[in-house]
């Protein structure tokens, strides 16, 4: 199906049943799906704890090494600004995850399924590491600004 055909179907569906009814159906489907997804993949904080266990430590350096999983096949392109035992700062200049959501016509799901998990993941990985991020490519910024700092 081409993009224009999909768009035409969506337009006719809205005309036939109205946007309010369509949203109700969509929300009801998601309400059933999201809890199952959470059970399947687990909360991000738990995944952070599992990541720390798999890395055999929960240091900034270990977290840095774990990024190989997320950057494989240039899924994320990083511009590392600083890296030490206590901090790791980088910008993401290309995010193929954001590109994927846009290509699927679901850009609004990217921040929910990908970006929103980052804070809980690092909390589970090491509760003393704080993430600061003010913008993301998913939400239309020119880059994502990740700043990790180990608190005393």
Helices and strands as residue ranges (DSSP letters): H 3-17, H 19-41, H 44-55, H 60-66, H 68-71, G 72-74, E 76-83, E 87-95, H 96-103, H 107-110, I 111-115, H 117-125, E 129-132, E 144-150
